[in-house]
Amino acid sequence: MVNNDGVKVRLRGFMVKDRNHLCDVGISHRVNIIDKGTVDIPMLQILRPDGSVHDNADMPDISKATAQKIFQTMHYIRVLDERMVGAQRQGRISFYLACSGEEASTVGSAAALSEHDMIMSQYREQGTLAYRGYRTEQFMNQMFSNKLDPNKGRQMPIHYGDKALNFMTISSPLGTQIPQAAGYAYGQKMAGNDALTICYFGEGAASEGDFHAGLNMASVLSCPVIFFCRNNGYAISTPASEQFSGDGIASRGLGYGIKTIRVDGNDVLAVYLATQKAREIALAEHCPVLIEAMTYRLAAHSTSDDPTGYRSKEEEQKWREKDPVQRFENWMKSKNWLDEAQHKDFIEKTRQEVLAAMKKAEQVDICDIDDLVNDVYDTPPWHLQVQLSQLKQHISQYPDAYPKTSGRIRHD
Amino acid sequence: MTKMNMLQAINSALITAMTDDEKVMVFGEDVGHFGGVFRATSNLQQKFGKARCFNTPLTEQGIIGFANGLASHGSVPVAEIQFGDYIFPAFDQIVNETAKFRYRSGGQFTCGTLTIRTPYGGGIAGGLYHSQSPEAFFAHIPGMKVVIPRNPYQAKGLLLASIRDDNPVLFMEPKRLYRASVGEVPEEDYELPLGKAEVVKEGDHITLLAWGAQIEVIEKAAAMAEKDGISCEIIDLRSILPWDAETVCASVKKTGRLLVNHEAPQTGGFASEISATVQERCFLYLESPITRVCGLDTPYPLAHEKEYMPDHLKTYEAIKRCVNF
């Protein structure tokens, strides 16, 4: 689209066809106001809510092993969410954020990626991370901010990050990862990597300036990135109807010249197929692709939120009937790919594993006090060294007030 | 050595860095074929291709967001914000992302390779929005380095060091010196240290501290004071964050007096931080209160630019007040 070489303007300002902002523009002699919603963006759905396959639906080429891994990961996350919400209620961790209802979007998309693809998530993508291979003990070490957390206990629970799994560390500010994903993908393209970046965000975050900046940058600079919007209906308490009045998020992709697909976010096969296709296009054509997954946040926004104040039981019930996990289970059964006894065993083992890992992680120390000033810079500059040394002296003076670190102070 | 103005020195640094490391990429508004509104990126696209030197859409938050992602991938982005006055849409990306990337991930990911270049400062009849000196905002962000050169030689050496430093650096260029400041600059590769102030001239009675374009101003004031028999020590701070308290305090212990000059408004300016640290460390050596000669606490004016500026005359008067305290 963008042609930096050239704006060729002929004499007397007569513009030739290659002037970008005027090409392909037709002329009308009548006042044509374009109404909103005139572009129909359908939603790809392969499975009906009962798990049966639509007639003539495009089917992804999916192996039994992949389907089983997706299915197990969805259940793993249900167990993890349930246990961790409980742990927060017991006061064992300060905060948690469940993803019930959105398992198909996050797990189905993860399954369509290569392990070399970078994942930049918002914060409700534990399904994506679990599919990549994040283990229970790793989830726990992060949530208990202990010294085994690779982030060194510096961030609130659920701000995971794992370089080995190509999962970028989560940041609380909304939408900041969107232009970053464009930049990361540009780096992948320049380095000749056979990989792209997938960037997750919600429909609320898509109101941030960074969304618009990021999509435009990615489009203009031809970055191989998949922008994956989880349109789950709510940004904390604000319904999508009070977030935007256009046709969802998909319509914005068209405005930025980005290939776009809308998908049923509760249909894991549709998400899987859409993401596979998006990946193919992004890598082959060096361009971004926008996916809008229409889903519903059955969970509260976080453990600090109570949805009964802003939405009805009836509405929630309507969406429970479209539950992505049940829908996929029905399909798995129809394929004879589900061993129910084995599955029951998996759920029970997962519950025990989560409880055991939690008990273990909460016993592990937090990082040494020196890590308070490490990683601000590549090495602590003089002023951080002075501040650390003063702090250590102070802690030594009042060891009882700082019990987590006072026993392990090294005065260098 | 070649005679260069500051823009040529910056251009030379960018060419050196891009030749040395193919991961270095330069981008921003109008930096491509056009070479930037000040021409600091002239010929880079022609030399290194469109993939490594390119225009971006007009979105500062997009530029820095993109740069953060690119840096975290391991590339070496040199992002230009066309005027320091327009850096604020990118403030969130800088404060919450660039600066915290390494810390929040426990060192797994970093934006250490990022350098943000931006022209700053007044004296060019730029009014409110082409004149500001926002260094103090960025001095309040753990994780960032802030560097400001005073002449072409410093500009090239400090910019090369900034690009290669494994920490994100905000490199602020005093735009009124872009063409006005001319000096001998080596054509070859060299670096000057970050976080180190430089004693530009030794003296006995008072330490004058500034950075960027204000070094010329305090030099002029010092020349006037010398005629009155006042010997001034002149220090260029060069790095605002982390700043070289050791060199400054050693000088103050010797002279017993400190004057800090900056263009930015006085209240909350970086002179405040310097004053607090120096009085903590040098209290018993001080012979007079630490003096600040700064911009007024107003938006940067247009018609009253001359009156607003902390010029050599205001500095000269402050030197005398300080010495005669």
Contacts between the chains, C-beta under 8 A, distances in Angstrom:
chain1	res1	chain2	res2	distance
A	4	B	32	5.7
A	4	B	33	5.7
A	4	B	50	6.5
A	4	B	54	7.5
A	4	B	55	6.2
A	5	B	33	7.5
A	118	B	73	7.8
A	120	B	69	7.8
A	149	B	106	7.2
A	150	B	105	7.3
A	150	B	106	4.9
A	150	B	108	5.6
A	151	B	104	6.3
A	151	B	105	5.7
A	151	B	106	4.4
A	151	B	108	7.5
A	152	B	106	4.0
A	152	B	107	7.9
A	154	B	103	6.2
A	154	B	104	5.7
A	154	B	106	6.7
A	155	B	104	5.5
A	159	B	104	7.2
A	161	B	104	7.7
A	161	B	105	4.8
A	161	B	106	7.7
A	161	B	108	5.9
A	161	B	109	6.9
A	162	B	108	7.4
A	163	B	105	7.7
A	163	B	108	4.2
A	163	B	109	6.5
A	168	B	72	7.1
A	168	B	109	6.3
A	169	B	101	7.8
A	169	B	104	5.8
A	169	B	105	3.7
A	169	B	106	8.0
A	169	B	108	6.3
A	169	B	109	5.7
A	171	B	96	6.8
A	171	B	97	6.5
A	171	B	100	7.4
A	171	B	104	6.5
A	173	B	92	6.3
A	173	B	96	4.8
A	173	B	97	7.4
A	176	B	65	6.5
A	176	B	92	6.8
A	176	B	93	6.3
A	176	B	96	6.6
A	176	B	97	5.2
A	178	B	65	7.1
A	179	B	61	6.8
A	179	B	62	4.9
A	179	B	64	7.8
A	179	B	65	2.6
A	179	B	66	5.0
A	179	B	68	7.7
A	179	B	69	6.8
A	179	B	93	7.4
A	180	B	65	5.2
A	180	B	66	7.2
A	180	B	68	5.0
A	180	B	69	3.4
A	180	B	72	7.0
A	180	B	97	7.0
A	181	B	69	6.0
A	182	B	62	7.9
A	182	B	65	7.5
A	182	B	66	5.2
A	182	B	69	6.3
A	183	B	65	6.8
A	183	B	66	3.8
A	183	B	67	6.0
A	183	B	68	6.3
A	183	B	69	2.8
A	183	B	70	3.7
A	183	B	71	7.6
A	183	B	72	7.8
A	183	B	73	7.2
A	183	B	77	7.5
A	184	B	69	3.9
A	184	B	70	6.7
A	184	B	72	6.2
A	184	B	73	4.8
A	185	B	69	7.5
A	186	B	66	7.1
A	186	B	69	7.6
A	186	B	70	5.8
A	186	B	75	7.9
A	187	B	69	7.2
A	187	B	70	4.9
A	187	B	73	3.1
A	187	B	74	6.7
A	187	B	75	4.5
A	188	B	73	6.5
A	190	B	25	7.4
A	190	B	51	6.4
A	190	B	52	8.0
A	190	B	75	6.5
A	191	B	73	7.4
A	191	B	74	7.6
A	191	B	75	7.7
A	197	B	69	7.7
A	209	B	59	7.9
A	209	B	61	5.6
A	209	B	89	7.1
A	210	B	61	5.8
A	210	B	62	7.6
A	210	B	65	5.8
A	210	B	92	7.8
A	210	B	93	7.6
A	212	B	59	7.8
A	213	B	57	7.7
A	213	B	59	4.2
A	213	B	61	5.0
A	213	B	62	3.1
A	213	B	65	6.2
A	214	B	62	6.4
A	214	B	65	6.1
A	214	B	66	7.6
A	216	B	57	5.1
A	216	B	59	6.7
A	216	B	62	6.6
A	217	B	56	6.5
A	217	B	57	6.2
A	217	B	59	7.0
A	217	B	62	4.6
A	217	B	63	7.8
A	217	B	65	7.5
A	217	B	66	5.0
A	220	B	56	7.5
A	220	B	57	5.5
A	221	B	54	7.1
A	221	B	56	7.3
A	221	B	66	7.5
A	374	B	107	7.4
A	375	B	102	4.9
A	375	B	103	4.7
A	375	B	106	6.3
A	375	B	107	4.6
A	376	B	102	7.4
A	376	B	103	5.5
A	376	B	142	5.1
A	376	B	143	5.3
A	377	B	102	7.8
A	377	B	143	6.8
A	377	B	145	7.8
A	377	B	167	5.0
A	377	B	242	8.0
A	378	B	102	7.8
A	378	B	110	8.0
A	378	B	112	6.2
A	378	B	166	4.4
A	378	B	167	5.7
A	381	B	195	6.5
A	381	B	242	4.1
A	382	B	242	6.7
A	382	B	245	7.5
A	382	B	246	7.4
A	383	B	242	5.8
A	383	B	245	7.5
